[in-house]
Amino acid sequence: MSIAAKLETLGVTLDDAPAPAANYVPFVRVGNIVYVSGQISKADELITGKLGDDMDVEAGAAAARVCAINLLAQVKAACGGDIEKLVRVIKLTGFVNSTAEFTAQPQVINGASDFMVEALGEAGRHSRSAVSAASLPLGVAVEIEGIFEVE
């Protein structure tokens, strides 16, 4: 099954990739590797909150899933609009807006990791880091950057 077809069965549409909010590019392609800048938890609206305070793990994981969808939108843009050129996810680095006492960052970032495997199968399996942040841009709950192999 194609990537686009699998995303459709999951009810996911890859919108146009979000434009950068400052002086950086949303992705850099070097040969067959695409480095995608951090994608924040923003669907129609910003998903804001602090894990361990006003947001629970399930809501954080849902925010991480949104970040993963935004990452794929950037990969699609890097491939000239053809998501089928994605070969595999290499690495995700997730940042979780959380209190000092919160220690479930990996469970939050699982929202992105699980989505990548659900959408891409074995090609979605990746290495990963999940870290805490005292705050994130615009108060978002999660930000994730990624490295991808493409054709």
C-alpha positions in Angstrom: 0.0 0.0 0.0 1.3 3.4 -0.9 2.1 5.9 1.9 -0.6 8.3 0.7 -3.2 5.4 0.7 -2.1 4.4 4.2 -2.4 7.9 5.5 -5.9 8.1 3.9 -7.0 5.0 5.7 -5.8 6.7 9.0 -7.9 9.7 8.1 -4.7 11.9 7.7 -4.3 14.5 5.1 -0.9 16.1 4.7 -1.6 19.8 4.4 0.9 22.2 2.9 4.0 22.3 5.1 4.0 25.1 7.6 6.2 28.1 6.8 9.1 28.9 9.2 8.3 31.4 11.9 11.8 32.9 12.0 15.1 33.1 10.2 15.6 29.4 9.4 14.5 26.9 6.7 11.9 24.2 7.4 14.1 21.5 6.0 17.6 20.9 4.5 18.1 18.1 2.1 21.7 16.7 1.7 21.8 14.0 -0.8 19.1 11.4 0.2 18.9 12.7 3.8 16.3 15.3 4.9 16.7 17.2 8.2 13.4 18.7 9.2 13.4 21.6 11.7 11.3 21.3 14.8 7.6 21.0 14.2 5.4 22.3 16.9 2.1 20.8 18.1 -0.2 22.8 15.8 -3.1 21.5 13.8 -5.9 24.0 13.2 -4.8 25.7 16.5 -1.8 25.5 18.8 -1.9 22.6 21.2 -0.5 24.3 24.3 0.1 23.1 27.8 2.6 21.8 30.3 2.9 18.1 31.0 2.7 17.4 34.7 0.7 20.6 35.3 -2.3 21.2 33.0 -1.9 18.4 30.5 -1.9 14.6 30.9 0.2 12.0 29.0 -2.6 11.1 26.6 -3.1 14.7 25.5 0.6 15.1 25.2 0.9 12.0 23.0 -1.9 13.3 20.8 0.1 16.6 20.5 3.2 14.6 19.5 1.1 12.8 16.8 0.3 16.2 15.3 4.0 17.0 15.3 4.6 13.8 13.4 2.0 14.6 10.8 3.6 18.1 10.4 7.0 16.4 10.0 5.7 14.2 7.1 4.2 17.4 5.5 7.7 18.9 5.5 9.2 15.7 4.1 6.6 15.7 1.3 7.6 19.3 0.5 11.3 18.3 0.5 10.4 15.7 -2.1 8.7 18.1 -4.4 5.2 17.0 -3.2 5.7 13.3 -3.6 5.5 11.6 -0.2 6.2 8.2 -1.9 9.9 9.2 -2.1 10.1 8.8 1.7 12.3 5.7 2.4 12.4 5.7 6.2 12.4 7.7 9.4 16.0 7.7 10.8 15.6 9.7 14.0 13.2 11.8 15.9 14.1 14.2 18.7 11.1 15.2 20.9 10.9 18.1 23.3 8.2 18.0 25.9 7.0 21.2 27.7 6.9 19.7 31.2 7.4 20.4 34.9 10.6 19.5 36.6 8.9 16.5 38.3 7.4 15.1 35.1 9.3 12.0 33.9 7.0 10.5 31.2 8.6 12.3 28.3 9.1 9.0 26.4 5.4 8.1 26.7 4.5 11.5 25.3 6.8 11.2 22.3 5.4 7.7 21.7 2.5 9.5 20.1 4.8 10.5 17.3 6.7 7.2 17.2 3.6 5.1 17.2 2.1 7.2 14.4 5.2 6.8 12.2 5.1 3.0 12.6 1.3 2.9 12.0 1.7 5.0 8.9 4.9 3.7 7.5 5.3 0.2 8.9 9.0 -0.9 9.3 10.1 2.2 7.5 8.7 4.2 10.4 10.9 2.6 13.0 13.6 5.0 14.1 16.1 6.0 16.8 14.9 8.7 19.2 15.4 11.1 22.0 12.7 12.4 24.3 13.7 15.3 26.6 12.0 17.8 28.9 11.9 21.5 28.2 11.0 24.2 30.7 9.1 25.9 28.0 8.6 25.7 24.2 7.7 28.3 21.6 4.3 29.9 21.9 3.6 27.6 24.9 3.1 24.5 22.8 3.1 21.2 24.5 5.5 19.3 22.2 8.1 20.1 19.4 9.7 17.3 17.4 12.5 17.4 14.8 13.4 14.6 12.5 15.9 13.1 10.1 14.6 11.1 7.1 16.0 9.1 4.2 14.4 9.8 0.8 14.9 8.7 -2.8 
